[in-house]
Amino acid sequence: MADLNFELVTPEKLVRSETAYMVVVPGTEGDFGVLAGHAPFMSTVRNGELAIYRSENGEPERIAIEGGFAEVSEKGLTVLAEKAEA
């Protein structure tokens, strides 16, 4: 399976721009996982942790985020967070 293009952006800076196997986002309606090829989707984001999986069976890297939006498009996943801390 192809890698997912992922960007994490705050008002201050571009925090991450990389590829990943899967990213789990804390949406306001519940957590959702995004893989490459995911259908277009947009959601508000609640305070919580992004889980970034580099490989299918790997341990996730976690980044705390506060509020914002997530957009899945044909280009990949973009998370626009109010704050982000590794």
Summary of the structure (lengths in Angstrom):
residues: 86
radius of gyration: 11.5
end to end distance: 26.9
largest distance: 32.9
contacts: 241
relative contact order: 0.30
helix: 0%
strand: 69%
